[in-house]
Amino acid sequence: MSFSGNWAPQRIQQVWEKGTKDQNTEPSRWRKDECGAWIYRPDHGTRDSDYSWEIDHIDGNPENNDLSNLRPLQWENNLSRQKGPLTCPVTSDGVQNVKRKLS
């Protein structure tokens, strides 16, 4: 199932570029989101892996598609936003994503 929305390829790439680069990985394929979770470029818009990612609206307004309001988030981190502010249920430990226990 696709969760990519109707994003143009150029906009997807622009949002991808906002992810954090890691000196030990290939930045065209691997980045980290704001929570420190790994995201994998080819997995945009799916929920098939721990490294899948989606485009998040920072202010929560899905009508505000300005690049300054968009960021890449690992899909479970983005899903957590449906309940309010970003809680980062997924982060990384080394080269793997891990689920945090949230209180």
C-alpha positions as CSV (number, residue, x, y, z in Angstrom):
1,M,0.0,0.0,0.0
2,S,1.3,3.5,-0.9
3,F,1.3,6.3,1.6
4,S,3.1,8.7,-0.6
5,G,0.3,11.2,-1.3
6,N,0.4,13.1,-4.6
7,W,3.9,14.5,-4.3
8,A,5.9,15.4,-7.4
9,P,9.2,13.6,-7.7
10,Q,11.1,16.9,-7.4
11,R,9.3,17.8,-4.1
12,I,10.1,14.3,-2.7
13,Q,13.7,14.9,-3.5
14,Q,13.7,18.3,-1.9
15,V,12.2,16.9,1.3
16,W,14.7,14.0,1.2
17,E,17.6,16.5,1.1
18,K,16.4,17.9,4.5
19,G,17.2,14.6,6.2
20,T,20.4,14.4,8.2
21,K,23.4,12.9,6.4
22,D,25.7,10.4,8.1
23,Q,29.3,10.3,7.1
24,N,29.4,6.5,7.1
25,T,26.5,6.0,4.6
26,E,25.7,6.9,1.1
27,P,23.6,10.1,1.4
28,S,21.7,9.5,-1.8
29,R,20.2,6.4,-0.3
30,W,20.4,6.8,3.5
31,R,19.5,9.7,5.9
32,K,18.2,10.2,9.4
33,D,15.0,11.9,10.3
34,E,14.5,14.4,13.1
35,C,14.2,11.6,15.6
36,G,17.4,10.0,14.6
37,A,15.7,7.1,12.8
38,W,17.2,5.8,9.6
39,I,15.3,6.3,6.4
40,Y,16.0,4.7,3.0
41,R,15.4,6.8,-0.1
42,P,13.8,4.1,-2.3
43,D,11.3,3.3,0.5
44,H,9.4,6.6,0.4
45,G,5.7,6.3,0.6
46,T,5.5,2.7,1.8
47,R,5.3,1.1,5.2
48,D,7.0,-2.1,4.1
49,S,10.2,-1.7,6.2
50,D,11.6,-0.2,9.3
51,Y,13.3,2.3,7.0
52,S,10.3,3.5,5.1
53,W,9.5,7.2,5.3
54,E,6.8,9.8,4.6
55,I,6.6,13.5,4.2
56,D,5.4,15.2,7.4
57,H,3.8,18.7,7.6
58,I,5.6,20.3,10.5
59,D,2.7,22.6,11.5
60,G,0.1,19.8,11.0
61,N,-1.7,21.6,8.2
62,P,-1.9,19.4,5.2
63,E,-2.7,22.4,3.0
64,N,0.6,24.1,3.8
65,N,3.0,22.4,1.3
66,D,5.8,25.0,1.5
67,L,9.1,23.3,1.7
68,S,9.9,25.0,5.0
69,N,6.9,23.2,6.4
70,L,7.9,19.7,5.2
71,R,10.3,17.2,6.6
72,P,11.1,13.5,6.1
73,L,10.0,11.2,8.9
74,Q,10.3,7.5,9.4
75,W,6.8,6.2,8.8
76,E,6.1,5.2,12.5
77,N,7.3,8.6,13.7
78,N,5.0,10.3,11.2
79,L,2.1,8.0,12.2
80,S,2.7,9.1,15.9
81,R,1.9,12.7,14.8
82,Q,-1.7,11.8,14.2
83,K,-2.1,11.9,18.0
84,G,-0.4,15.3,18.4
85,P,3.2,16.4,18.7
86,L,6.1,14.4,17.4
87,T,7.0,11.8,20.1
88,C,9.8,9.8,18.2
89,P,8.7,6.2,18.9
90,V,11.5,5.1,16.6
91,T,15.2,6.2,16.7
92,S,18.4,4.3,15.8
93,D,21.1,2.4,17.6
94,G,24.0,2.1,15.3
95,V,22.8,1.0,11.9
96,Q,19.4,-0.3,13.0
97,N,16.2,1.4,13.9
98,V,14.8,0.6,17.3
99,K,11.5,1.3,18.9
100,R,11.6,3.3,22.1
101,K,9.3,2.7,25.1
102,L,7.3,5.9,25.5
103,S,5.8,6.7,28.9
